[in-house]
Amino acid sequence: MMDGIGSGKKILDDLSDRIIALSSPGTILLSLAGVLITGFLVNGRPFGVVELKSITGGVGILDMEVFYTPEQAYAFLAAMGDAGRAFELTHIVPLDLLVPFFYALFLSTLITGFLKKWLPEKSRWHRLNVIPVIGALFDYLENIGIIAMLLAWPMEMYSIAQITMAATLLKFGFSILAFVIVLGAIAGWFVTAVQRWNRKSPVLQPE
């Protein structure tokens, strides 16, 4: 048991160190560009959700639903129709495989950048930069579940639907946590920067 915990901790530490090594203003900007481009393509026309809704009469993608039962998941897929399911599988799914990569890279390197400006180099709090990556892994698990459900249609695999819903919840949970960490890191850096500026600035003495 302890060996497993130790191995997991080492994997997370190694991943965190790799993110720190990758972190730079250039990486942050490039990954942000990737987030914006893939987000626009997945949500817009002619490859994304807007086009899908025009095909399905307003039905979007299961990825954006949060709480659902297996029965509700398959009712949702049924409402998409053959054309909608085919469009999602051939257009949205391939693009959606890029989205988690770019947002995980952007958020993890952004967190790293601000924590490096705020905290000592050896601080364990730098390991928080792995949170977006964990969220992205659950996003990929969700994608795998949706792909399996679409490919197996009309066969209904309730266990896959349950796993997919759980992955969706965890994806959203870790994504929210990642944004909270970003805001906390920015706030910590800002307060520290102000304190340093106050220490360096000359104190005006009354005449």
Disulfide bonds with the S-S distance in Angstrom:
none
